[in-house]
Amino acid sequence: MREHEPAELLIEHLTAADPTEVTAAVRCLRGPARLGTRFQQIDGSAAVIDLELTRVVIYGHVVDDLEPGLTALVTLRGTGTGHLRTGDLDSGWQVIRETNRAH
């Protein structure tokens, strides 16, 4: 059985955010990203984050994981939500990465 790569999510659009929770439309670049996955790094940034994946909704259905190549509306809880932003062509898109996957 192949080990899974650490999860990576591309932030496409933030739909709601407060100091401890953010809801965002994302595309899974690597993974899968499962409920409970913790993201500790923003690609290309020294910002400190520790965000846990607490909800995944694909086409209106709540699921337990997000496979690479799929898009979803996700909820992330923890510290560092203020470092996330909606992407665009001028500023680019952020990628958040899981750095401590337990196998």
Disulfide bonds with the S-S distance in Angstrom:
none
